[in-house]
Amino acid sequence: MSKVLVIGGGAAGMMAAITAAKNGHRVTLLERNDRPGRKLMITGKGRCNVTNNCHLINEIIENIPVNGRFLFGAFSRFMPSDTMDFFENAGVPLKIERGERVFPCSDKAVDIVDALVAALKKEKVRLQKGRAVSLRCEGNRAVALLCEDGKELTFDACIIATGGMSYPGTGSTGDGYALARDAGHAIVPLKPSLIPLTLSGTQYKDLQGLSLRNVAIQIIEKETGRVKYEDFGEMLFTHFGASGPVILSASAHLRDITPEAYQLSIDLKPALSEEKLDARLVRETAEQHNKSMSNVMASLVPRALISVILENAGVSGEIKANQLTRAMRAEIGLALKHLTFNITGTRPIEEAIVTSGGVSVREIDPKTMRSKLCVNLYFAGEVMDVDAYTGGFNLQIAFSTGYCAGCSVE
């Protein structure tokens, strides 16, 4: 029986602590907040998208653009079905929504956190409040952790699961990177991922607060015209630019955003081809031939979009529908199918859902999550250089790597 210290009480840390304790180790979980799972409480807008109902490992890996193959061993040990079984056996009924996203039936993230905390107590994991400052190593072993209050914690094995840099108010302030450096590990430069995009111009400000459903987006390289990413779903205009599921997913594909290098193109009518949209416009203008185009457009788009679409089409909102020329109609159709904004960058990393970058996976054994440099040090979750798209994949990474590290500690 070993004395195991787990640093970080998020999804990965709690799963690692529970698993190590089940395997007979004496486990202490060090968490800087009063209660574990603070970041979990705000995931999925407070609903907690616990995993994605994928049945094949390769299907999961396809949704992990950064070092997905590294996680094959962890997923082999703990799949989404195992995550679902864990919570349902803990008394949390789950449901599957669009895109195979899995949520608690209650739509309350607190139920997920409560289940994990209850499991910690059941397995007699010792919870200790404190913030890690530095890791003391001797040779190829970590021997003690210095805490902010001056206390030094010793252990036989240590699991670092401190998360990334996103949402620092929840405790994710990058502490684990310093600890990894103490053990000689390289840190891949940090970048925000799954984060809102900032846009240039002023039109998006007129659309602030407008939520769009069932739209298609493309991220286009301006220099080449190549489509970098495309998606379909929901998005939201904000005071700084754009957010929402399709925008967050798009950000995961834009690793180095040079201002004005990319365009966001929105198809407001993806179900209609250009020909069918034109036929729709012909019908609408014929049926409302005495109305102004501002009024006619109300049957096609939300009111906040009317002036933007007509401005982009170069058509006055005062013109009567019966005065609309074929050329004007074509420009309106083009504006509806290609509402375009230049992308200037992203919001700060503190606002990212996940952090890209972190402890280099080249220095971690993918089968055990053990450091290749320090024989009794393990890693789990977002502190490593792994990140995925939206849909529950990032939490599954946390649960799988936490379980793998918890199983592997000696």
C-alpha positions in Angstrom: 0.0 0.0 0.0 1.5 3.3 -1.1 0.9 6.8 0.1 -0.4 8.7 -3.0 -0.8 12.5 -3.3 -3.1 13.8 -6.0 -2.8 17.5 -6.7 -5.9 19.1 -8.1 -9.6 18.3 -7.3 -11.1 18.6 -10.8 -12.5 15.8 -12.9 -9.2 14.2 -13.6 -7.9 14.5 -10.0 -11.0 13.2 -8.4 -11.2 10.2 -10.7 -7.5 9.5 -10.2 -7.9 9.7 -6.4 -11.0 7.5 -6.4 -9.3 4.9 -8.6 -6.0 4.8 -6.6 -7.9 4.4 -3.4 -10.0 1.6 -4.8 -6.7 -0.1 -5.6 -5.7 -0.1 -2.0 -3.6 3.0 -1.7 -3.7 5.7 1.0 -4.7 8.7 -1.0 -4.6 12.4 -0.2 -6.3 14.9 -2.6 -4.9 18.4 -2.4 -7.3 21.0 -3.6 -6.9 24.8 -3.3 -10.7 25.5 -3.1 -12.9 24.7 -0.2 -14.6 22.0 -2.2 -13.4 19.9 -5.2 -15.1 20.2 -8.6 -15.5 24.0 -8.9 -14.8 24.1 -12.6 -17.0 21.1 -13.2 -19.9 23.2 -11.7 -19.8 25.6 -14.6 -19.2 23.2 -17.5 -21.9 22.9 -20.1 -23.5 26.2 -18.8 -24.0 24.5 -15.5 -25.4 21.3 -17.0 -22.1 19.4 -17.3 -21.6 17.6 -20.6 -19.9 14.6 -18.9 -18.9 12.7 -22.0 -19.8 11.8 -25.5 -21.6 8.5 -26.3 -18.8 7.3 -28.6 -18.5 3.5 -28.9 -15.1 3.3 -30.8 -11.8 4.6 -29.6 -10.9 5.9 -33.1 -14.2 7.9 -33.1 -13.1 9.6 -29.9 -9.6 10.3 -31.2 -11.0 11.9 -34.3 -12.4 14.6 -32.0 -9.0 15.3 -30.4 -6.9 17.4 -32.7 -3.9 17.7 -30.3 -2.1 14.4 -29.5 -5.2 12.2 -29.8 -3.2 9.0 -30.5 -1.3 9.5 -27.3 -4.6 8.8 -25.4 -5.3 5.4 -27.1 -4.1 3.6 -24.0 -6.1 5.6 -21.6 -9.3 5.2 -23.6 -8.6 1.5 -23.8 -8.8 1.3 -20.1 -11.8 3.7 -19.6 -14.3 4.5 -22.3 -17.3 6.8 -22.4 -19.5 3.8 -21.5 -17.4 3.4 -18.3 -17.9 7.0 -17.4 -21.6 6.6 -17.9 -21.7 3.5 -15.8 -19.8 5.2 -13.1 -22.3 8.0 -12.7 -25.4 5.9 -13.2 -24.2 3.4 -10.6 -23.6 6.5 -8.3 -27.3 7.4 -8.7 -27.0 10.0 -11.4 -29.3 9.2 -14.3 -27.9 10.3 -17.7 -29.5 11.3 -21.0 -28.1 11.6 -24.5 -28.7 14.7 -26.6 -27.8 16.0 -30.1 -24.4 15.0 -31.2 -24.3 12.1 -28.7 -23.6 14.6 -25.9 -24.3 13.1 -22.4 -25.8 15.1 -19.6 -27.3 14.3 -16.2 -31.1 14.0 -16.5 -31.4 16.8 -13.9 -29.4 19.2 -16.1 -27.5 20.0 -12.9 -23.7 19.9 -12.8 -23.8 19.7 -9.0 -25.2 16.2 -9.3 -22.0 15.1 -11.1 -19.8 16.9 -8.5 -21.7 15.4 -5.6 -21.3 11.9 -7.0 -17.6 12.3 -7.3 -17.3 13.8 -3.8 -19.4 10.9 -2.4 -17.1 8.4 -4.1 -14.0 10.1 -2.6 -15.6 9.8 0.9 -16.6 6.2 0.2 -13.1 5.3 -0.7 -11.7 7.2 2.3 -9.7 9.7 0.3 -8.3 12.4 2.6 -9.3 15.8 1.4 -6.7 18.5 2.2 -7.0 22.2 1.3 -3.9 23.9 0.1 -2.1 25.2 -2.9 1.0 23.5 -4.4 4.0 25.7 -4.9 7.0 23.5 -5.8 8.0 19.9 -6.2 11.2 18.6 -4.5 13.0 15.9 -6.5 16.0 13.7 -5.7 17.5 11.9 -8.6 14.7 10.4 -10.7 12.1 10.6 -7.9 9.8 13.2 -6.6 9.9 13.2 -2.8 7.9 16.1 -1.4 5.5 18.9 -2.3 5.9 22.3 -0.8 2.6 24.1 -0.2 1.8 27.8 -0.1 1.3 27.7 3.7 4.8 26.3 4.2 3.7 22.7 4.8 5.6 20.0 3.1 3.8 16.8 2.0 5.6 13.6 1.4 4.4 10.7 -0.7 5.4 7.5 -2.4 3.7 8.5 -5.7 2.2 11.8 -6.9 -0.4 12.6 -9.6 -0.5 16.1 -11.0 -4.0 17.0 -12.2 -4.1 20.7 -11.7 -5.8 21.6 -15.0 -4.8 24.4 -17.4 -5.0 28.2 -17.4 -8.7 28.7 -18.3 -11.2 30.0 -15.8 -8.6 31.0 -13.1 -11.4 31.9 -10.8 -12.1 28.2 -10.4 -8.5 27.5 -9.4 -7.0 26.7 -12.8 -4.1 29.0 -12.7 -1.4 26.9 -14.3 0.2 25.7 -11.0 0.9 22.2 -12.5 3.2 23.6 -15.2 5.7 24.8 -12.5 5.5 21.5 -10.7 6.2 19.6 -14.0 9.2 21.9 -14.7 10.6 21.1 -11.2 10.7 17.5 -12.4 12.5 18.5 -15.6 9.5 18.4 -17.9 9.1 20.5 -21.0 6.0 22.7 -21.3 4.5 23.1 -24.8 3.5 26.8 -25.1 0.0 27.5 -23.9 -2.8 28.7 -26.2 -6.6 29.1 -25.7 -8.9 26.5 -27.2 -12.6 26.3 -27.4 -12.8 30.1 -27.1 -14.9 32.9 -28.6 -13.5 34.7 -31.6 -13.1 38.5 -31.9 -14.2 40.2 -35.1 -13.4 43.4 -36.9 -15.7 46.1 -38.0 -18.9 47.3 -36.4 -21.7 45.2 -37.8 -21.3 42.5 -35.2 -22.0 45.1 -32.5 -25.4 45.8 -34.0 -26.1 42.1 -33.7 -25.0 41.8 -30.0 -27.1 39.2 -28.2 -28.5 37.7 -31.4 -28.5 33.9 -31.2 -28.7 31.9 -34.4 -29.7 28.3 -34.8 -29.2 25.9 -37.7 -26.7 28.0 -39.5 -23.6 26.8 -41.4 -20.3 28.5 -40.9 -16.9 28.3 -42.7 -13.6 29.6 -41.5 -11.8 30.7 -44.7 -8.1 31.6 -45.2 -8.2 34.9 -46.9 -4.9 34.6 -48.7 -5.7 31.2 -50.3 -9.5 31.1 -50.2 -9.2 27.6 -48.6 -11.8 26.5 -46.1 -10.0 25.8 -42.9 -13.1 24.6 -41.0 -16.9 24.3 -41.5 -19.7 23.3 -39.2 -23.4 23.5 -38.7 -25.3 24.5 -35.5 -25.7 27.3 -33.1 -23.8 30.6 -32.6 -24.1 33.9 -30.8 -23.1 37.4 -31.5 -21.5 39.2 -28.5 -20.0 42.6 -27.7 -16.6 41.5 -28.9 -17.5 39.2 -31.8 -18.9 35.6 -31.9 -19.4 32.7 -29.6 -21.5 29.6 -29.3 -20.9 25.9 -30.1 -19.8 26.1 -33.7 -17.5 29.1 -33.0 -15.9 27.4 -30.0 -15.3 24.3 -32.1 -13.8 26.4 -34.9 -11.4 28.0 -32.5 -9.8 24.6 -31.9 -8.7 24.5 -35.5 -7.1 28.0 -35.5 -3.9 27.4 -33.6 -2.1 30.6 -34.7 -4.6 33.4 -35.5 -2.9 36.3 -37.3 -5.3 39.2 -37.3 -7.3 39.5 -40.5 -5.9 36.2 -41.8 -9.2 34.4 -41.5 -12.8 35.2 -42.3 -15.9 33.9 -40.7 -18.6 33.2 -43.3 -22.1 32.4 -42.1 -24.8 30.8 -44.3 -28.1 31.9 -42.8 -30.1 29.6 -45.1 -28.0 26.4 -45.3 -31.1 24.3 -46.2 -31.7 26.3 -49.4 -29.5 26.2 -52.4 -28.8 29.6 -54.1 -31.5 28.7 -56.7 -34.1 27.7 -54.1 -33.3 30.8 -52.0 -33.8 33.0 -55.1 -37.2 31.3 -55.8 -38.1 32.0 -52.1 -37.2 35.7 -52.6 -39.3 35.9 -55.8 -42.2 34.4 -53.9 -41.9 36.7 -50.9 -41.5 39.9 -52.9 -44.5 38.9 -55.1 -46.7 38.2 -52.1 -45.6 41.4 -50.4 -45.1 43.6 -53.5 -46.3 46.8 -51.9 -44.2 46.5 -48.8 -40.7 47.9 -48.2 -37.8 45.4 -48.4 -37.2 46.0 -44.6 -40.6 44.5 -44.0 -40.3 41.7 -46.6 -37.0 40.6 -45.0 -38.7 40.1 -41.7 -40.1 36.8 -43.0 -36.6 35.6 -43.8 -34.3 36.6 -40.9 -34.4 37.9 -37.4 -35.2 41.7 -37.3 -31.7 42.5 -36.0 -30.2 41.1 -39.2 -32.4 43.0 -41.7 -30.4 46.2 -41.9 -27.1 44.2 -42.0 -28.2 42.0 -44.8 -29.6 44.9 -46.9 -26.5 47.0 -46.2 -24.2 44.2 -47.4 -26.4 43.7 -50.5 -26.4 47.4 -51.2 -30.2 47.6 -51.2 -32.2 50.3 -49.5 -34.6 49.1 -46.9 -37.1 51.7 -48.1 -37.3 50.3 -51.6 -40.6 48.6 -52.4 -40.6 44.9 -53.2 -42.1 45.5 -56.6 -39.1 47.7 -57.4 -36.5 45.1 -56.6 -34.4 44.2 -59.7 -33.0 40.7 -60.4 -29.5 42.0 -59.7 -30.7 43.4 -56.3 -32.3 40.1 -55.5 -29.1 38.2 -56.3 -27.1 40.5 -54.0 -29.6 39.8 -51.2 -29.3 36.1 -51.8 -25.5 36.4 -51.7 -25.6 38.3 -48.4 -27.9 35.7 -46.8 -25.6 32.8 -47.9 -22.3 34.6 -47.1 -22.5 36.9 -44.1 -18.8 37.6 -43.6 -16.6 39.0 -40.9 -12.8 39.3 -40.5 -11.4 37.4 -37.5 -9.0 39.5 -35.4 -8.2 36.9 -32.8 -9.6 35.2 -29.7 -10.6 36.2 -26.2 -8.0 35.9 -23.5 -6.9 32.4 -22.5 -8.6 32.9 -19.1 -11.9 32.7 -20.9 -11.1 29.5 -22.8 -13.0 26.4 -22.0 -9.7 24.4 -22.3 -6.0 25.2 -22.5 -4.1 23.8 -25.5 -0.4 23.1 -24.7 1.0 21.9 -21.4 3.3 19.1 -20.3 4.8 17.5 -23.4 3.3 14.1 -23.9 6.6 12.9 -25.4 7.8 12.7 -21.8 4.8 10.7 -20.5 4.1 7.0 -20.9 0.8 6.7 -22.7 0.0 3.4 -21.2 0.3 4.6 -17.6 0.4 8.4 -17.6 3.7 8.1 -15.7 6.5 10.5 -16.3 9.4 9.2 -18.3 11.7 11.4 -16.3 10.5 10.8 -12.7 9.5 7.2 -11.8 6.8 8.1 -9.2 5.2 11.1 -10.9 2.0 10.8 -13.0 -0.1 13.3 -14.9 -3.9 13.4 -15.7 -6.2 15.8 -17.5 -5.7 19.2 -19.0 -2.3 19.9 -17.5 -1.0 17.7 -20.4 -0.7 18.9 -24.0 -4.0 17.3 -25.1 -7.3 19.0 -26.0 -10.5 18.2 -27.9 -13.5 19.6 -29.6 -16.7 20.4 -27.7 -19.2 17.6 -27.0 -17.9 16.0 -23.8 -14.6 14.9 -25.2 -12.4 17.0 -22.9 -14.1 15.7 -19.8 -13.7 12.2 -21.1 -10.0 12.9 -21.5 -10.0 13.9 -17.8 -11.8 10.8 -16.6 -9.8 8.4 -18.8 -6.4 9.8 -17.9 -7.4 10.1 -14.3 -8.5 6.5 -14.2 -5.3 5.4 -16.0 -3.0 7.3 -13.6 -5.0 6.0 -10.6 -4.7 2.4 -11.8 -0.9 2.8 -12.5 0.4 4.3 -9.3 2.7 1.9 -7.4 
